[in-house]
Structure formats: structure tokens, C-alpha cells
Amino acid sequence: VVRPGYQCLVDVAADCQRACTAHKPIEANGRPGKRCNTWVWCGDQQACGGRHRQCWLKFSEKLYKRPVGDPKGWTSGRLDVQAAAPKVTAKVTPVPPKGSAPKPAEPKPPEP
């Protein structure tokens, strides 16, 4: 659980999904926080009692194709996000030390 449902009360399942998407991982005890990739929300007051409107944000290594357990009153979803951040590449051009002459360009070989 990355955010317990009693801290996140929403009126509709779509708002729970948006909360999962917007969740920012929080570092705790020197450990990196987990992002949200699964969520559950209860929209049935009779079935869920005190948990009605609770939106539980979670992280799971294994994403199941369908809910596990008793889904009565609960709506669940998952975000299809990649596990790793996208790679960023950059071309780095070395800067010559101050006061030094730039290195001359290598001559190009003659064309045949």
C-alpha cells in the first residue's frame, strides 16, 4: 500500500484512478518510495460500511488480469506503466581548458 484508503476518499472510481496516476512516491527511512500502479475503490456503502469511498493506492510487482478475493462493492484497476524510467541520452562535447588552443579537426580522407 502506497497510500491507505482512509487518507484518500473520493466519490467515483475515475477519481481513484486519477489519484493513482498523480501519486508521487515518498521516500521513507532512506528508502525510495513506490509509485502507484494498482488501485481499489469502494462505491457501495452497504457492502463496504466504513470503507465506503476509500481509494487504496498500491504498488504490485505482479499485475493480475482480474481482481483477487471478494470484489463485492469494490472496483479495481491498474496502470500500465513501465518499471524503469525512460533512458535519457545526451551527446557531451568536451570543453577545452581555459586559455588552451582548440584542437584542430582531423583531416577527412579523400573521396574516391
Z-matrix of the N, CA and C atoms (Angstrom, degrees):
N
C 1 1.458
C 2 1.526 1 108.03
N 3 1.338 2 115.42 1 124.48
C 4 1.461 3 119.44 2 177.89
C 5 1.527 4 111.72 3 -98.35
N 6 1.333 5 115.81 4 -18.35
C 7 1.465 6 120.80 5 172.88
C 8 1.521 7 107.59 6 -156.63
N 9 1.336 8 117.39 7 119.18
C 10 1.464 9 119.87 8 -178.67
C 11 1.527 10 112.44 9 -69.54
N 12 1.325 11 114.61 10 150.10
C 13 1.452 12 121.41 11 -176.67
C 14 1.510 13 115.25 12 -62.62
N 15 1.342 14 118.08 13 -30.40
C 16 1.467 15 119.40 14 -179.94
C 17 1.527 16 110.99 15 -69.63
N 18 1.344 17 117.76 16 -12.49
C 19 1.462 18 121.85 17 175.76
C 20 1.533 19 112.02 18 -97.47
N 21 1.322 20 116.09 19 -4.36
C 22 1.467 21 120.26 20 -175.47
C 23 1.525 22 109.18 21 -139.12
N 24 1.320 23 116.44 22 90.16
C 25 1.460 24 121.93 23 179.59
C 26 1.519 25 109.05 24 -102.39
N 27 1.337 26 116.23 25 124.24
C 28 1.466 27 121.15 26 -179.48
C 29 1.525 28 109.16 27 -134.18
N 30 1.317 29 116.60 28 159.82
C 31 1.460 30 121.54 29 -174.95
C 32 1.525 31 114.97 30 -88.57
N 33 1.337 32 117.00 31 -24.96
C 34 1.473 33 119.72 32 -177.77
C 35 1.526 34 109.69 33 -139.33
N 36 1.347 35 115.68 34 156.33
C 37 1.463 36 121.23 35 -178.30
C 38 1.530 37 111.85 36 -59.35
N 39 1.327 38 117.66 37 -35.84
C 40 1.469 39 120.57 38 -179.67
C 41 1.528 40 111.38 39 -60.53
N 42 1.342 41 116.99 40 -34.01
C 43 1.463 42 120.10 41 177.47
C 44 1.523 43 110.58 42 -69.74
N 45 1.312 44 117.55 43 -32.67
C 46 1.462 45 121.03 44 177.04
C 47 1.538 46 109.30 45 -67.04
N 48 1.313 47 116.45 46 -42.70
C 49 1.462 48 120.65 47 177.37
C 50 1.524 49 110.20 48 -61.11
N 51 1.336 50 116.85 49 -42.89
C 52 1.462 51 120.66 50 178.74
C 53 1.529 52 110.58 51 -63.74
N 54 1.329 53 117.24 52 -37.59
C 55 1.472 54 120.77 53 178.21
C 56 1.526 55 110.36 54 -63.51
N 57 1.322 56 116.69 55 -38.90
C 58 1.466 57 121.26 56 177.96
C 59 1.531 58 110.04 57 -64.68
N 60 1.317 59 116.04 58 -45.69
C 61 1.462 60 121.07 59 -179.91
C 62 1.525 61 111.03 60 -61.63
N 63 1.323 62 117.29 61 -39.67
C 64 1.465 63 122.09 62 -175.78
C 65 1.529 64 113.31 63 -83.54
N 66 1.325 65 118.16 64 -11.17
C 67 1.467 66 121.44 65 -175.51
C 68 1.522 67 111.34 66 -58.27
N 69 1.326 68 116.12 67 131.31
C 70 1.464 69 122.74 68 176.61
C 71 1.525 70 107.66 69 -106.70
N 72 1.344 71 117.50 70 123.66
C 73 1.471 72 119.50 71 179.30
C 74 1.522 73 111.43 72 -58.67
N 75 1.329 74 116.32 73 139.22
C 76 1.462 75 122.23 74 -179.17
C 77 1.522 76 108.22 75 -114.08
N 78 1.333 77 116.55 76 125.46
C 79 1.455 78 121.35 77 178.55
C 80 1.525 79 109.04 78 -70.74
N 81 1.333 80 116.20 79 138.03
C 82 1.464 81 120.59 80 178.92
C 83 1.526 82 109.44 81 -139.46
N 84 1.304 83 116.67 82 131.82
C 85 1.464 84 122.83 83 178.32
C 86 1.533 85 111.93 84 53.99
N 87 1.320 86 116.26 85 38.54
C 88 1.453 87 120.98 86 178.74
C 89 1.522 88 114.80 87 76.10
N 90 1.323 89 117.27 88 3.53
C 91 1.464 90 121.02 89 179.23
C 92 1.518 91 109.41 90 -103.58
N 93 1.339 92 116.45 91 141.36
C 94 1.463 93 117.83 92 178.29
C 95 1.520 94 111.10 93 -66.26
N 96 1.308 95 116.78 94 145.37
C 97 1.453 96 121.33 95 179.59
C 98 1.516 97 111.77 96 -75.87
N 99 1.308 98 115.21 97 164.48
C 100 1.470 99 121.27 98 179.35
C 101 1.519 100 109.29 99 -98.82
N 102 1.309 101 115.50 100 142.97
C 103 1.458 102 120.12 101 173.79
C 104 1.525 103 107.59 102 -79.93
N 105 1.297 104 117.38 103 170.29
C 106 1.459 105 122.32 104 177.35
C 107 1.520 106 108.49 105 -98.50
N 108 1.336 107 116.47 106 129.78
C 109 1.460 108 119.03 107 174.51
C 110 1.530 109 112.14 108 -131.79
N 111 1.346 110 117.13 109 -4.24
C 112 1.465 111 121.28 110 174.28
C 113 1.520 112 108.70 111 -141.16
N 114 1.318 113 115.69 112 153.51
C 115 1.466 114 120.02 113 -179.34
C 116 1.520 115 109.13 114 -149.20
N 117 1.345 116 115.12 115 153.91
C 118 1.463 117 121.55 116 173.16
C 119 1.521 118 107.71 117 -136.15
N 120 1.324 119 115.49 118 144.96
C 121 1.470 120 121.53 119 -177.31
C 122 1.513 121 108.40 120 -142.93
N 123 1.328 122 116.46 121 140.58
C 124 1.461 123 120.76 122 178.14
C 125 1.520 124 110.01 123 -108.36
N 126 1.331 125 115.06 124 120.59
C 127 1.453 126 120.53 125 179.62
C 128 1.511 127 113.51 126 -109.20
N 129 1.333 128 117.22 127 4.62
C 130 1.463 129 121.70 128 -177.02
C 131 1.525 130 109.15 129 -112.64
N 132 1.328 131 116.19 130 102.93
C 133 1.461 132 120.79 131 -175.96
C 134 1.525 133 111.89 132 -60.29
N 135 1.323 134 117.30 133 -40.09
C 136 1.456 135 120.83 134 -178.49
C 137 1.533 136 111.18 135 -66.45
N 138 1.314 137 117.03 136 -42.23
C 139 1.469 138 120.76 137 -178.19
C 140 1.527 139 112.74 138 -74.74
N 141 1.327 140 117.02 139 -33.42
C 142 1.460 141 120.05 140 -172.38
C 143 1.526 142 114.86 141 -103.41
N 144 1.316 143 117.29 142 -13.38
C 145 1.464 144 119.81 143 178.60
C 146 1.517 145 112.05 144 56.00
N 147 1.328 146 116.49 145 -122.40
C 148 1.463 147 122.48 146 -177.44
C 149 1.514 148 114.39 147 -67.48
N 150 1.301 149 117.90 148 -12.23
C 151 1.466 150 120.69 149 178.50
C 152 1.533 151 112.35 150 -94.92
N 153 1.324 152 117.02 151 4.53
C 154 1.467 153 120.79 152 178.25
C 155 1.524 154 109.75 153 -56.71
N 156 1.338 155 116.14 154 133.31
C 157 1.469 156 125.44 155 179.63
C 158 1.525 157 113.33 156 76.10
N 159 1.330 158 118.43 157 -0.11
C 160 1.461 159 119.52 158 179.01
C 161 1.525 160 110.69 159 -73.59
N 162 1.309 161 114.99 160 136.95
C 163 1.463 162 123.12 161 178.97
C 164 1.525 163 107.50 162 -118.68
N 165 1.314 164 116.02 163 108.59
C 166 1.462 165 121.93 164 -179.26
C 167 1.518 166 108.82 165 -95.32
N 168 1.327 167 116.04 166 120.90
C 169 1.459 168 122.00 167 178.60
C 170 1.519 169 107.95 168 -98.24
N 171 1.332 170 115.98 169 132.56
C 172 1.463 171 120.37 170 -173.51
C 173 1.521 172 111.26 171 -137.38
N 174 1.329 173 114.31 172 163.82
C 175 1.458 174 121.72 173 171.16
C 176 1.513 175 106.79 174 -124.47
N 177 1.318 176 116.32 175 133.75
C 178 1.456 177 120.87 176 179.16
C 179 1.518 178 109.50 177 -135.48
N 180 1.346 179 116.08 178 132.10
C 181 1.460 180 120.74 179 174.80
C 182 1.526 181 109.59 180 -67.55
N 183 1.341 182 116.30 181 -38.23
C 184 1.461 183 122.02 182 -179.64
C 185 1.519 184 107.95 183 -104.48
N 186 1.298 185 116.48 184 121.31
C 187 1.458 186 120.83 185 178.77
C 188 1.523 187 108.52 186 -100.16
N 189 1.312 188 115.62 187 113.68
C 190 1.458 189 121.23 188 -178.48
C 191 1.519 190 110.74 189 -77.96
N 192 1.317 191 116.02 190 151.32
C 193 1.463 192 120.77 191 -179.63
C 194 1.515 193 111.87 192 -74.98
N 195 1.314 194 118.28 193 -25.13
C 196 1.465 195 121.14 194 179.14
C 197 1.528 196 108.76 195 -145.49
N 198 1.310 197 118.19 196 162.23
C 199 1.460 198 120.76 197 -178.00
C 200 1.526 199 112.34 198 -59.47
N 201 1.318 200 114.61 199 147.65
C 202 1.459 201 121.69 200 176.51
C 203 1.522 202 107.20 201 -110.11
N 204 1.313 203 118.15 202 138.00
C 205 1.460 204 121.87 203 179.69
C 206 1.514 205 110.97 204 98.31
N 207 1.333 206 115.86 205 -161.63
C 208 1.461 207 122.06 206 -177.72
C 209 1.528 208 109.05 207 -89.03
N 210 1.337 209 118.40 208 106.90
C 211 1.461 210 120.38 209 -176.15
C 212 1.530 211 114.04 210 -83.20
N 213 1.338 212 119.06 211 5.18
C 214 1.459 213 121.07 212 -174.32
C 215 1.533 214 110.99 213 -55.69
N 216 1.316 215 114.56 214 118.44
C 217 1.462 216 120.37 215 177.62
C 218 1.513 217 114.40 216 86.63
N 219 1.316 218 117.52 217 -13.01
C 220 1.464 219 120.92 218 -174.72
C 221 1.522 220 111.05 219 -105.72
N 222 1.320 221 115.60 220 144.98
C 223 1.450 222 123.63 221 172.38
C 224 1.517 223 106.17 222 -117.91
N 225 1.324 224 116.88 223 136.09
C 226 1.459 225 119.22 224 -179.45
C 227 1.514 226 110.56 225 -129.50
N 228 1.307 227 115.40 226 162.22
C 229 1.454 228 120.31 227 178.09
C 230 1.505 229 110.11 228 -159.29
N 231 1.310 230 114.08 229 170.68
C 232 1.459 231 119.56 230 177.81
C 233 1.511 232 109.12 231 -140.71
N 234 1.312 233 114.84 232 154.78
C 235 1.454 234 121.03 233 176.28
C 236 1.517 235 107.10 234 -105.36
N 237 1.296 236 117.17 235 133.29
C 238 1.456 237 120.89 236 176.95
C 239 1.520 238 108.36 237 -89.80
N 240 1.331 239 114.80 238 87.04
C 241 1.457 240 120.89 239 179.55
C 242 1.512 241 108.37 240 -115.67
N 243 1.319 242 116.31 241 149.00
C 244 1.456 243 120.53 242 179.17
C 245 1.514 244 109.43 243 -73.81
N 246 1.335 245 116.20 244 146.97
C 247 1.457 246 121.64 245 -178.65
C 248 1.523 247 111.77 246 -67.69
N 249 1.313 248 117.70 247 -35.39
C 250 1.458 249 120.14 248 -176.97
C 251 1.522 250 110.03 249 -108.33
N 252 1.313 251 114.84 250 151.63
C 253 1.466 252 120.12 251 176.32
C 254 1.524 253 108.42 252 -69.02
N 255 1.320 254 117.35 253 151.07
C 256 1.453 255 119.03 254 178.93
C 257 1.529 256 110.84 255 -61.97
N 258 1.331 257 115.48 256 146.26
C 259 1.465 258 119.43 257 179.33
C 260 1.523 259 108.86 258 -76.50
N 261 1.325 260 114.71 259 140.35
C 262 1.452 261 120.74 260 178.02
C 263 1.521 262 106.97 261 -113.98
N 264 1.302 263 116.88 262 127.12
C 265 1.458 264 120.06 263 178.22
C 266 1.519 265 108.45 264 -117.71
N 267 1.296 266 114.66 265 148.07
C 268 1.460 267 119.81 266 179.12
C 269 1.517 268 108.69 267 -145.07
N 270 1.305 269 116.90 268 145.52
C 271 1.453 270 121.80 269 175.06
C 272 1.522 271 106.65 270 -91.04
N 273 1.323 272 115.44 271 124.69
C 274 1.458 273 120.14 272 -178.63
C 275 1.521 274 108.10 273 -107.83
N 276 1.319 275 116.41 274 125.77
C 277 1.460 276 122.31 275 176.67
C 278 1.518 277 107.81 276 -105.40
N 279 1.350 278 117.61 277 120.02
C 280 1.463 279 118.63 278 -179.48
C 281 1.524 280 111.45 279 -64.69
N 282 1.308 281 115.60 280 143.44
C 283 1.462 282 121.80 281 178.62
C 284 1.519 283 106.91 282 -101.38
N 285 1.359 284 118.12 283 126.63
C 286 1.465 285 119.52 284 179.65
C 287 1.529 286 110.67 285 -66.46
N 288 1.348 287 116.76 286 150.35
C 289 1.466 288 118.97 287 178.49
C 290 1.525 289 110.94 288 -58.64
N 291 1.322 290 114.95 289 151.40
C 292 1.460 291 121.07 290 -178.00
C 293 1.524 292 109.62 291 -59.59
N 294 1.331 293 116.04 292 132.82
C 295 1.459 294 121.66 293 177.42
C 296 1.518 295 113.54 294 88.98
N 297 1.307 296 119.07 295 -6.93
C 298 1.464 297 119.50 296 179.12
C 299 1.518 298 109.57 297 -92.04
N 300 1.308 299 114.32 298 152.84
C 301 1.459 300 119.77 299 179.53
C 302 1.517 301 108.87 300 -78.51
N 303 1.334 302 117.31 301 142.39
C 304 1.457 303 118.71 302 177.60
C 305 1.527 304 110.75 303 -64.20
N 306 1.304 305 116.39 304 144.92
C 307 1.460 306 122.30 305 179.35
C 308 1.523 307 108.25 306 -70.87
N 309 1.370 308 115.91 307 131.95
C 310 1.467 309 116.91 308 -179.84
C 311 1.518 310 110.97 309 -66.55
N 312 1.302 311 115.32 310 150.55
C 313 1.458 312 120.84 311 179.79
C 314 1.513 313 109.85 312 -69.18
N 315 1.314 314 116.73 313 146.23
C 316 1.459 315 122.00 314 178.07
C 317 1.534 316 107.62 315 -69.84
N 318 1.331 317 116.57 316 138.79
C 319 1.465 318 117.27 317 178.58
C 320 1.521 319 111.29 318 -68.62
N 321 1.304 320 115.49 319 144.69
C 322 1.456 321 121.05 320 178.69
C 323 1.530 322 108.06 321 -81.60
N 324 1.340 323 116.66 322 142.91
C 325 1.474 324 117.86 323 177.10
C 326 1.523 325 109.22 324 -68.80
N 327 1.331 326 115.89 325 150.07
C 328 1.458 327 118.76 326 -179.57
C 329 1.524 328 111.01 327 -65.46
N 330 1.324 329 114.67 328 147.05
C 331 1.462 330 119.37 329 178.99
C 332 1.515 331 108.89 330 -82.09
N 333 1.340 332 118.62 331 142.00
C 334 1.477 333 120.64 332 -179.44
C 335 1.495 334 112.98 333 -71.47
